[in-house]
Amino acid sequence: MNKFNNVTVSLARIFPPVLLLIVFSPLVVGLVIDPKLIEATNVTINLVWVSLFTIPNVWFKRKWIYRFTLSVFFFFGLLELLHWIIMKGPITLTSLMVMSNTNAQEAVEFMGTKANLGLLIIVPYVLCYIYALRKVPSFQYAGATKVVVPIVLLFSVGFITESVINQRFIRKATPPVVRVFLSFVTQQKLFNEAMQANSPRKIAVTPVFDSSSQTFVLILGESCNRNHMSLYGASPKTNPLLEKRTDIITYNNVVSPYSCTIYSVLSILSDASLDQPISPEKSIDLIDVFHSAGFKTFWISNQSPVGVWDNQVTVLAQKTDSPVFVNTTGNSSFEATQTISYDSKLFAPFAQALADDAPRKFIVLHLMGSHTAYDKRYPQEFNVFKGENHRGRVIARYKNSILYNDFVVDSLLNMVQRQSAGSSGHLASVVYLADHAENVYDEGNNAGHNYTNRLPKANVEIPFVVWLSPAYTSQFSARVNTLKANRNMPFVADDFFHAALDLSGITCSQFVESRSIFNEHFNASRKRILEDGKNYDQP
């Protein structure tokens, strides 16, 4: 019994209980919230790193070493706790990427929208840290401690050495939060290298269409779930205008690869995809291709340009010949979503782009769409649907935003239609798709596009609509028949790069016809493994 007590005391000297409380609180909270998201190996990893930090305390008896160790684990633990309480899951690369595109004010405001009683856990956590700073334990390297310390140290060093030898140190021997931060730093570095020049890359392209006049328009929607669109069979009538059109092709089985704007837009516009990843410094985007093909490029956005140096979508937009941002009402991107900037503000600059005397034009329109807050996405005359309780009101507001989006997209199509009517040989094509969808109480008790563990289908089931000018349909009837024949094919929007080139009649070494849903050789057998690592088409 005495030997057991001696060992226990020795372990307590290496692992002070208050320090272990700081280290393991996030894991305990995670187990309560969703045990499926906690890996058992995290306990071992944390103990290994705690021992490597605290054994020097036993040897050198320096209070500053202990306080430094305590502060390091407290900082990372606090971040993990906040993420678990607010987002109901561990910190991920995606969540860090989103947070990197915010500032301190946005973070505070976002936490205000997600605030819940679980945040009270932070109070004892902080008090525990303050107590631990003031009450530094005494470290005695004597008795059984002289035996226990070498054993713990040998195990810890052996654990890390084995991971290094097998080239899995980052994946298997570092705490999850550190692992995510290291991945984030790597991704940011690669992106900064790729965007350093911030100008289109010149690549070898071959135009297929023999036309002196051509326009390709990409309408990027925001947070639009096709299951709330009457165009896709939903009720009530949220698409009265698009439903009346007989000149559009509606695709019924398209999903976004991600459920956040940053990654989705970047993957939609580049040749990188989830199943064939390409680092940013090597990837080619549609702006590069259309610029190389002699098109004048435009980016017209109702999304906030705030964070021009750190918002990756904004940096991409700046590569175009004519970037225009109409939403300048906010001092931050979060603030911009809380103010009113209707998508009809895009009409005037879009008309100017269509009237530009450049013979070939590539125009991207980035809508605010159905971004939260839903009731700020539409004017009063579109406040048609009502709800009786909080949940009902949220759903009604979302449907009103879809109703207004119907008006916006239909209006944009009419503008291209009028421009095309003025030139009998003008080839014009328009694609409307959303960056990602939105879970509006479709799955679980949640409204938004955040998730934990498995990606809800409501987060990724997006609309995909094509409009073609009369000149296009008459000159390329066989191609149009293929477009119509493939409307029910399964497609992931991260392959849109290939589809856009196919539709516009441009080829280059990056183009793969089997990845284009508009091509007769389209490969529909791709497994749709999305950002959560799971197959969308399996239960």
PEQUI-V184935 format. One record per helix or strand of 3 or more residues. SS is the DSSP state (helix for helix, strand for strand). FROM is the first residue (numbers start at 1). TO is the last residue. If there is no record, write none. Layout:
BEGIN
ss->SS from->FROM to->TO
ss->SS from->FROM to->TO
END
This chain:
BEGIN
ss->helix from->2 to->14
ss->helix from->17 to->37
ss->helix from->41 to->60
ss->helix from->63 to->87
ss->helix from->93 to->100
ss->helix from->104 to->114
ss->helix from->117 to->134
ss->helix from->145 to->165
ss->helix from->169 to->173
ss->helix from->176 to->194
ss->strand from->205 to->207
ss->strand from->214 to->221
ss->helix from->226 to->228
ss->helix from->230 to->232
ss->helix from->240 to->244
ss->strand from->248 to->251
ss->helix from->261 to->269
ss->helix from->286 to->292
ss->strand from->296 to->301
ss->helix from->312 to->317
ss->strand from->322 to->325
ss->helix from->333 to->337
ss->helix from->343 to->355
ss->strand from->360 to->366
ss->helix from->374 to->376
ss->helix from->380 to->382
ss->helix from->390 to->421
ss->strand from->427 to->434
ss->helix from->457 to->459
ss->strand from->464 to->468
ss->helix from->470 to->475
ss->helix from->477 to->485
ss->helix from->493 to->504
ss->strand from->506 to->508
ss->helix from->513 to->515
END
